[in-house]
Amino acid sequence: MLIMACVLMAPAINAKNDVNKELQKAIKKEKKEKMKEYKKEGWKLFGSSRSLEVALLTHYDKLEKLGEDGREVAGVASKFKSKSIGHQMAINDACLTYSQQAGSSLKGRVISDMSGDGTDAVAEFDHFFAAYERLVEKEIKGEMEESYSIIRDKGDGTSEMQTFFIVSESAASKARIRALEDAMKESEAAQRHADKIASFVRDGFAE
């Protein structure tokens, strides 16, 4: 029986190994292409003594280790003269991007679920979604781990920057729950469905 079990499991194990190999090849190719793109477009690493290549490899390594729990979030500052101000602009943009994604994901799930119950979810929850996004943007800053930033000269006395973050969704759920608790205070509709909405918020961006 043990031999039979091993024989039956072998194809599944081999298939999984093949998928992992293909994924590693694709990631390696993606890293190379990203480095070429950065060099071609004149991007340089900002705020670090390490090379851009090492920063990029470290970034991908962190994402791979987190697996499905890891999310990359990028912030952009398109025009500035002070590098420190540009960096802060990029951080703020990343927080805004994350909050909008979180709000959009929650809105989609709530509307889908409540519509099945005959609830006019769009109208009834509109204020709540806006409050939730605003509060997530405020709360998520403590959970955003900056990975690396790149900067380039625009040739007119100003620069532009991209800052990349890695967010652990399980850790970020604490920030989303704090935002939910405050947003609930502003919405009677959300309070009536508190348990269901809280489960969606804990799930984060899960489909």
C-alpha positions in Angstrom: 0.0 0.0 0.0 2.9 2.4 0.8 4.5 1.7 -2.6 1.1 2.3 -4.3 0.7 5.6 -2.4 4.1 6.7 -3.5 3.4 5.8 -7.1 0.2 7.8 -7.1 1.7 10.8 -5.4 4.8 11.0 -7.7 3.0 12.7 -10.7 1.5 15.4 -8.4 4.9 16.1 -6.8 6.6 16.3 -10.1 4.0 18.6 -11.5 4.4 20.9 -8.5 8.2 20.9 -8.9 7.8 21.8 -12.6 5.5 24.7 -11.7 8.0 26.0 -9.1 10.9 25.8 -11.7 8.9 27.7 -14.3 7.9 30.3 -11.7 11.6 30.8 -10.6 12.6 31.1 -14.3 9.9 33.7 -14.9 10.9 35.7 -11.7 14.6 35.6 -12.8 13.6 36.9 -16.2 11.4 39.6 -14.7 14.3 40.8 -12.5 16.6 41.1 -15.5 14.0 43.0 -17.5 13.3 45.4 -14.6 17.0 46.2 -14.2 17.3 46.9 -17.9 14.3 49.2 -17.8 15.6 51.1 -14.8 19.0 51.6 -16.5 17.6 52.6 -19.8 15.2 55.2 -18.2 17.9 56.7 -16.0 16.6 55.6 -12.6 19.0 55.5 -9.7 18.7 54.1 -6.2 17.7 56.7 -3.6 18.6 56.8 0.1 20.9 53.7 0.2 24.6 52.8 -0.2 23.7 49.5 -1.8 23.4 49.0 -5.6 20.1 49.1 -7.3 20.5 45.5 -8.4 21.0 44.3 -4.8 18.0 46.4 -3.7 15.8 44.9 -6.4 16.9 41.3 -5.7 16.3 41.8 -2.0 12.8 43.2 -2.8 11.9 40.1 -4.9 13.3 37.8 -2.2 11.1 39.4 0.5 8.0 39.1 -1.8 8.8 35.4 -2.5 9.2 34.6 1.2 5.8 36.2 2.1 4.1 34.4 -0.8 0.4 35.2 -1.1 0.6 37.2 2.2 2.9 39.7 0.5 1.7 42.7 -1.5 3.8 45.2 -3.4 2.6 48.8 -3.2 4.2 51.6 -5.1 4.0 55.4 -4.5 5.0 58.1 -7.1 6.1 61.7 -6.7 6.1 63.2 -10.2 7.7 66.6 -9.7 9.8 68.1 -6.9 13.0 69.9 -6.1 13.6 68.8 -2.5 14.4 65.0 -2.4 13.1 64.7 1.1 9.8 66.3 0.2 9.6 64.1 -2.9 10.2 61.0 -0.8 7.4 61.9 1.6 5.1 62.6 -1.4 5.8 59.1 -2.7 5.1 57.5 0.7 1.8 59.4 1.0 0.9 58.3 -2.6 1.6 54.6 -1.7 -0.6 54.9 1.4 -3.4 56.4 -0.7 -3.0 53.7 -3.3 -3.3 50.9 -0.7 -6.3 52.6 1.0 -8.1 52.9 -2.4 -7.4 49.3 -3.2 -8.6 48.2 0.2 -11.8 50.3 -0.1 -12.5 49.1 -3.7 -12.0 45.4 -2.6 -14.3 45.8 0.4 -16.9 47.7 -1.6 -17.0 45.0 -4.3 -17.5 42.3 -1.7 -20.1 44.2 0.3 -22.2 45.2 -2.7 -22.1 41.6 -4.1 -23.1 40.1 -0.8 -25.8 42.7 0.2 -27.3 42.8 -3.3 -28.2 39.2 -2.8 -30.3 40.2 0.2 -32.1 43.0 -1.7 -30.1 45.7 0.0 -29.3 48.9 -2.0 -25.6 48.6 -0.9 -24.3 51.4 -3.1 -26.5 54.2 -1.7 -26.6 52.9 1.9 -22.9 52.3 2.3 -21.4 55.1 0.2 -20.4 57.3 3.2 -19.0 54.3 5.0 -16.7 53.3 2.1 -15.3 56.8 1.8 -14.7 57.0 5.6 -13.0 53.5 5.5 -10.6 54.5 2.7 -9.7 57.7 4.5 -9.0 55.9 7.8 -7.0 53.0 6.2 -4.8 55.6 4.5 -4.1 57.0 8.0 -3.6 53.7 9.8 -1.6 51.8 7.2 1.5 53.9 7.5 2.8 51.9 10.4 2.5 48.6 8.5 4.2 49.8 5.3 7.7 48.5 5.0 9.7 50.5 2.5 11.7 48.3 0.3 13.5 50.7 -2.1 13.2 54.0 -3.8 14.4 55.1 -7.2 14.9 58.7 -8.5 15.7 60.4 -11.8 16.4 63.9 -13.0 13.7 65.3 -15.3 16.2 67.8 -16.8 14.2 70.9 -15.8 15.6 71.3 -12.3 13.1 68.8 -10.8 13.1 65.1 -10.1 10.6 62.3 -9.9 10.6 59.3 -7.6 9.1 55.9 -7.2 9.0 54.2 -3.7 8.2 50.6 -3.4 6.7 49.0 -0.3 6.1 45.4 0.8 2.9 44.9 2.9 2.2 41.7 4.9 -1.6 41.4 4.5 -1.9 39.5 7.8 -0.1 42.3 9.7 -2.0 45.0 7.8 -5.3 43.5 8.8 -4.8 45.2 12.2 -4.7 48.6 10.5 -7.7 47.7 8.4 -9.6 46.6 11.5 -8.8 49.8 13.3 -10.0 51.8 10.3 -13.2 49.7 10.2 -13.9 50.3 13.9 -13.7 54.1 13.4 -15.6 54.0 10.1 -18.4 52.0 11.7 -19.1 55.0 14.0 -20.1 57.0 11.0 -22.5 54.5 9.4 -25.6 52.9 10.9 -25.9 50.7 7.8 -22.4 49.2 8.3 -23.2 48.7 12.0 -26.2 46.5 11.1 -23.8 44.2 9.1 -20.8 44.6 11.3 -19.8 40.9 11.6 -20.0 40.2 7.9 -18.1 43.4 7.0 -15.4 42.7 9.6 -14.8 39.3 8.0 -14.3 40.9 4.6 -11.9 43.4 6.1 -9.8 40.7 7.8 -9.6 38.8 4.5 -8.1 41.9 2.9 -7.9 41.6 -0.9 -9.1 38.0 -1.1 -11.5 37.3 -3.9 
